[in-house]
Amino acid sequence: MTPQIRFVAIGEHEASAYRAGAADAYGLAPERRVSPGGYPCRHCLNEIGTGEEYLTLAYRPFPTLQPYAETGPIFLHAQACPRYAAAEILPPMLSGPDYIVRGYGADDRIVYGTGAVTPTAEIAGRAASLLTDPGIAYVHVRSARNNCYQCRIERRDDADNAD
């Protein structure tokens, strides 16, 4: 049976902390800039509009340091924005032609053989297919060009308690 999936954005508490100046994954305060447009916010999972202030920070979407805990730059609206709520619908910020879709185990390590550059329209189906494997705890969507973290996908029942 194919599981129901849920796209999961960065949590409200985490986004609020960064907006208040909390240190990023490298111990630095987020940088504040003005958007030229087209940057994806990892909290509302929408684009940051031209002229809007945004934050750039180093982000590690894993609970602890370990060899597979990739860290990279992300963007957030500098002002509060609503957390992405249409969990089962492809987020608006995923507007590129394709993305890397890759599974991770409960130990937060990459499940080898699961990563693939996937056309945007096929992301939900690929993630649901990967999540039929009990050895895959969640899936990341990452930029196909730069490997930047976009969002997480979980089984819908797993994500109901997500922050």
Secondary structure as the mmCIF struct_conf table of DSSP 4:
data_model
#
loop_
_struct_conf.conf_type_id
_struct_conf.id
_struct_conf.beg_label_comp_id
_struct_conf.beg_label_asym_id
_struct_conf.beg_label_seq_id
_struct_conf.end_label_comp_id
_struct_conf.end_label_asym_id
_struct_conf.end_label_seq_id
HELX_LH_PP_P HELX_LH_PP_P1 THR A 2 GLN A 4
STRN STRN1 ILE A 5 VAL A 8
HELX_LH_PP_P HELX_LH_PP_P2 ALA A 9 GLY A 11
HELX_RH_AL_P HELX_RH_AL_P1 GLU A 12 ARG A 19
TURN_TY1_P TURN_TY1_P1 ALA A 20 GLY A 21
TURN_TY1_P TURN_TY1_P2 ALA A 25 TYR A 26
BEND BEND1 GLY A 27 GLY A 27
HELX_LH_PP_P HELX_LH_PP_P3 ALA A 29 PRO A 30
STRN STRN2 GLU A 31 VAL A 34
BEND BEND2 GLY A 37 GLY A 37
STRN STRN3 TYR A 39 PRO A 40
STRN STRN4 CYS A 41 CYS A 41
TURN_TY1_P TURN_TY1_P3 ARG A 42 CYS A 44
BEND BEND3 ASN A 46 ASN A 46
STRN STRN5 GLU A 47 ILE A 48
HELX_LH_PP_P HELX_LH_PP_P4 GLY A 49 GLY A 49
TURN_TY1_P TURN_TY1_P4 THR A 50 GLY A 51
STRN STRN6 GLU A 53 TYR A 59
BEND BEND4 PHE A 62 THR A 64
TURN_TY1_P TURN_TY1_P5 PRO A 67 TYR A 68
STRN STRN7 GLY A 72 HIS A 77
BEND BEND5 ALA A 78 GLN A 79
HELX_LH_PP_P HELX_LH_PP_P5 PRO A 82 TYR A 84
TURN_TY1_P TURN_TY1_P6 ALA A 87 GLU A 88
BEND BEND6 ILE A 89 ILE A 89
HELX_LH_PP_P HELX_LH_PP_P6 LEU A 90 PRO A 91
TURN_TY1_P TURN_TY1_P7 PRO A 92 MET A 93
BEND BEND7 GLY A 96 PRO A 97
STRN STRN8 ASP A 98 TYR A 104
TURN_TY1_P TURN_TY1_P8 ALA A 106 ASP A 107
BEND BEND8 ASP A 108 ASP A 108
STRN STRN9 ILE A 110 ILE A 110
TURN_TY1_P TURN_TY1_P9 TYR A 112 GLY A 113
STRN STRN10 ALA A 116 PRO A 119
HELX_RH_3T_P HELX_RH_3T_P1 THR A 120 GLU A 122
HELX_RH_AL_P HELX_RH_AL_P2 ILE A 123 LEU A 130
TURN_TY1_P TURN_TY1_P10 LEU A 131 THR A 132
BEND BEND9 ASP A 133 ASP A 133
TURN_TY1_P TURN_TY1_P11 PRO A 134 GLY A 135
STRN STRN11 TYR A 138 SER A 143
TURN_TY1_P TURN_TY1_P12 ALA A 144 ASN A 146
STRN STRN12 TYR A 149 ARG A 155
HELX_RH_AL_P HELX_RH_AL_P3 ARG A 156 ALA A 159
TURN_TY1_P TURN_TY1_P13 ASP A 160 ASN A 161
#
